Amino acid sequence: MTASILIIYTGGTIGMKEDPLDGTLKPFDFSQIMEEVPELNKFDVHIDSHTFDPLIDSSDVEPALWVSLAELIRDRYEDYDGFVVLHGTDTMAYSASTLSFMLEGLTKPVVFTGSQLPIGVPRTDGKENLISAVEIAAAKDEKGHARVPEVCICFDSLLLRGNRSTKYSAEAFNAFASPNCPPLAEAGINIRYNTDLIRRPIYWDALLHVQTHLDTRVSILKIHPGMTPTVARLFLCAPDIRACIIETYGSGNALSKPWFLDILHEADRMGKIMLNVTQCKSGTVNMSLYATGATLKQAGVLSGNDITTEAALGKLFCLMGRSDNNQWVKTMLEKDLCGEITK
């Protein structure tokens, strides 16, 4: 049976093509995708497209786009076997991470991809990324179930879990990395799936539930030498801040100066949610390893384990959008909800 895929173009480099009249890069018509990428005709796949209007530059992505994207997938969910989302690379990891929490009960692939070079230039990486993303989104196992029923990023021959990914390079074709979780699939001569890592639903006939209410009252405080009490208090205790992601050194360490610990305790008394995420690309937070980490824990800071900052942000947006009870949010933060942390 022919698989049906919806390609959703939100914006970004991949959809650009050189105008033969003035030489400028302009978005091409995705309704003509089979003509632009004729290799797709070799797959037994029916492809439709949807283009956002207006297109969104990756650096201008806002939660409103995630809501629109999630609602589009929900509304077209029964019509397609999988979805390919074309997106700018700068915020792709943020979008893929947040969508993984917004799409509850997902049983179909939602594969993000893009490119470092426009699809209409000779050395583009866009065609290969798009072709692999479509093939993966359409792939089914021997029971007819989706091979990868997750929100993923497909880039430079690797399929990465969306909420484990981060943009690694501004120039190289291997723009994304997932240091704490191996690839879900690798595209070579054949696509090799890492089946033991791929998450599958308990019930394949489960209904998709889309969470559209996001609470964005989150700050990100990057611990750095020379940080002042004014800065720390602003990020942790401001009245319009409900939660703070604290990017710490190494395995979860921060300065142990009394003024900083006092501000943490002040934030804790105010009921603020504080999540410890390491600045390192690889590794995990261990707040019991060093004394400085232990003092953070005593001040009410929660361990983010090996979650990325992008996934921490999306997880907080969704959990806080579901409940005004900060204690419930704290409890859920420490749980692995959709593969975002290693347990």
Residue pairs with C-beta under 8 A, 6 or more apart in sequence:
2 44
2 45
2 46
3 44
3 45
3 46
3 81
3 82
3 138
3 140
4 45
4 46
4 47
4 48
4 79
4 80
4 81
5 45
5 46
5 47
5 48
5 80
5 81
5 82
5 83
5 84
5 134
5 137
5 138
6 47
6 48
6 49
6 50
6 76
6 79
6 80
6 82
6 83
6 84
7 30
7 33
7 47
7 48
7 49
7 50
7 83
7 84
7 86
7 130
7 134
8 49
8 50
8 51
8 52
8 69
8 72
8 73
8 83
8 84
8 85
8 86
9 15
9 27
9 30
9 49
9 50
9 51
9 52
9 55
9 86
10 52
10 55
10 56
10 65
10 69
10 85
10 86
10 87
10 88
11 27
11 52
11 55
11 56
11 57
11 58
11 86
11 87
11 88
12 57
12 58
12 86
12 87
12 88
12 89
12 114
12 115
13 88
13 89
13 114
13 115
13 116
13 117
13 118
13 126
14 86
14 113
14 114
14 115
14 118
14 119
14 126
14 129
14 130
15 27
15 28
15 30
15 55
15 86
15 118
15 119
16 25
16 26
16 27
16 28
16 118
16 119
16 120
17 25
17 26
17 27
17 28
17 36
17 118
17 119
17 120
18 24
18 25
18 26
18 118
18 120
18 121
19 25
19 26
25 118
25 120
27 51
27 55
28 36
28 119
28 120
30 49
30 50
30 51
31 49
33 40
33 47
33 49
34 40
34 41
34 47
36 119
36 120
37 119
37 127
37 130
37 131
39 127
39 131
40 47
40 130
40 131
40 134
43 134
43 135
43 138
45 134
45 135
45 138
47 134
48 80
50 72
50 76
52 65
52 68
56 65
56 88
57 88
58 87
58 88
58 89
58 90
58 91
58 92
59 88
59 90
59 91
61 88
61 91
61 94
61 95
63 98
63 214
63 216
63 317
65 95
66 95
66 98
66 99
66 102
66 214
67 102
67 212
67 214
69 85
69 95
69 99
70 99
70 102
70 103
70 210
70 211
70 212
71 210
71 212
73 83
73 103
73 110
73 208
73 210
74 208
74 210
76 83
77 108
77 208
80 108
81 108
81 137
81 138
81 140
81 146
82 108
82 109
82 110
82 111
82 136
82 137
82 138
82 146
83 108
83 109
83 110
83 111
83 137
84 111
84 112
84 113
84 130
84 133
84 134
84 137
85 95
85 110
85 111
85 112
85 113
86 112
86 113
86 114
86 130
87 95
87 112
87 113
87 114
88 114
89 114
89 115
89 116
89 167
89 175
89 176
90 167
92 112
92 114
92 153
92 165
92 167
92 176
93 153
93 162
93 165
93 166
93 167
93 176
93 308
93 310
94 310
94 313
94 314
95 112
96 112
96 151
96 152
96 153
96 162
96 163
96 165
97 162
97 163
97 165
97 308
97 310
97 311
97 313
97 314
97 315
97 340
98 214
98 313
98 314
98 317
98 318
99 110
99 151
99 162
99 314
100 150
100 151
100 161
100 162
100 163
100 311
100 314
100 338
100 339
100 340
101 163
101 211
101 314
101 315
101 317
101 318
101 319
101 337
101 338
102 210
102 211
102 212
102 214
102 314
102 318
103 110
103 151
103 208
103 210
104 208
104 209
104 210
104 211
105 201
105 206
105 207
105 208
105 209
106 149
106 150
106 151
106 201
106 208
107 145
107 146
107 149
107 201
107 204
107 205
107 206
107 208
108 146
108 149
109 136
109 137
109 139
109 146
109 147
109 148
109 149
109 150
109 152
110 137
110 150
110 151
110 152
110 162
111 133
111 136
111 137
111 148
111 152
111 153
111 154
111 159
112 133
112 151
112 152
112 153
112 154
112 162
113 129
113 130
113 132
113 133
113 153
113 154
113 155
114 126
114 129
114 155
115 124
115 125
115 126
115 129
115 130
116 125
116 171
116 172
116 173
116 175
117 123
117 124
117 125
117 126
118 124
118 126
119 126
119 127
119 130
125 156
125 173
128 157
129 154
129 155
129 156
132 154
132 157
132 159
132 187
132 191
133 154
135 187
135 191
136 147
136 148
136 152
136 154
136 159
136 185
136 187
136 191
139 146
139 147
139 148
139 191
139 193
140 146
140 147
141 147
145 200
145 204
147 185
147 193
147 198
148 159
148 184
148 185
148 193
148 198
149 198
149 199
149 200
149 201
150 161
150 162
150 184
150 198
150 199
150 338
150 339
151 161
151 162
151 163
151 338
152 159
152 160
152 161
152 162
152 184
153 159
153 160
153 161
153 162
153 165
153 176
154 160
154 187
155 174
155 175
155 176
156 173
156 174
156 175
156 176
157 186
157 187
157 188
158 174
158 176
158 178
158 183
158 185
158 186
158 187
159 183
159 184
159 185
159 186
159 187
160 176
160 177
160 178
160 181
160 183
160 184
161 178
161 181
161 184
161 197
161 339
163 308
163 310
163 311
163 314
163 315
163 338
163 339
163 340
164 178
164 180
164 181
164 308
164 311
164 339
164 340
165 176
165 177
165 178
165 308
165 310
166 176
166 177
166 178
166 179
166 281
166 308
166 309
166 310
167 175
167 176
168 174
168 175
168 176
168 177
168 281
169 175
177 281
179 281
179 282
179 283
180 282
180 283
180 284
180 306
180 342
181 197
181 339
181 342
182 194
182 197
183 194
184 193
184 194
184 197
184 198
185 191
185 192
185 193
185 194
186 192
186 194
199 338
199 339
211 318
211 321
211 322
213 321
213 322
214 317
214 318
214 320
214 321
215 242
215 316
215 317
215 320
215 321
216 317
217 240
217 241
217 242
217 243
217 320
218 241
218 242
218 243
218 244
218 245
218 313
218 316
218 317
218 320
219 235
219 236
219 238
219 241
219 243
219 244
219 245
220 235
220 244
220 245
220 247
220 309
220 313
221 231
221 232
221 235
221 236
221 244
221 245
221 246
221 247
222 247
222 279
223 246
223 247
223 248
223 249
223 254
223 255
223 279
227 255
227 260
229 259
229 260
229 263
232 260
232 263
233 263
233 266
235 241
235 244
236 244
236 263
236 264
236 266
236 267
236 272
236 274
237 263
237 266
237 267
237 270
237 272
241 272
242 272
242 273
242 320
242 326
243 272
243 273
243 274
243 275
243 316
243 320
243 329
244 267
244 272
244 273
244 274
244 275
245 275
245 277
245 304
245 309
245 312
245 313
245 316
246 254
246 274
246 275
246 276
246 277
246 296
246 301
247 277
247 278
247 279
247 309
248 254
248 276
248 277
248 278
248 279
248 285
248 293
248 296
249 278
249 279
250 278
250 279
250 280
250 283
251 278
251 283
251 284
251 285
251 286
251 289
251 290
251 293
252 276
252 278
252 285
252 286
252 287
252 289
252 293
252 296
252 303
253 290
253 292
253 293
254 260
254 292
254 296
255 292
256 291
256 292
256 295
261 295
261 299
264 274
264 296
264 299
264 300
264 301
265 299
265 300
267 274
267 300
268 274
268 299
268 300
271 326
272 326
273 302
273 316
273 320
273 326
273 329
273 330
273 333
274 299
274 300
274 301
274 302
275 301
275 302
275 304
275 312
275 316
275 333
276 285
276 287
276 293
276 296
276 301
276 302
276 303
276 304
277 285
277 304
277 307
277 308
277 309
277 312
278 284
278 285
278 304
278 306
283 306
284 305
284 306
284 342
285 293
285 303
285 304
285 305
285 306
286 293
286 303
287 293
287 294
287 296
287 297
287 301
287 303
288 294
288 297
297 303
302 330
302 333
302 334
303 334
304 312
304 333
304 341
305 334
305 341
305 342
305 343
306 341
306 342
307 315
307 340
307 341
308 340
311 340
315 333
315 337
315 340
316 329
316 333
319 329
319 332
319 333
320 329
323 329
336 342
336 343
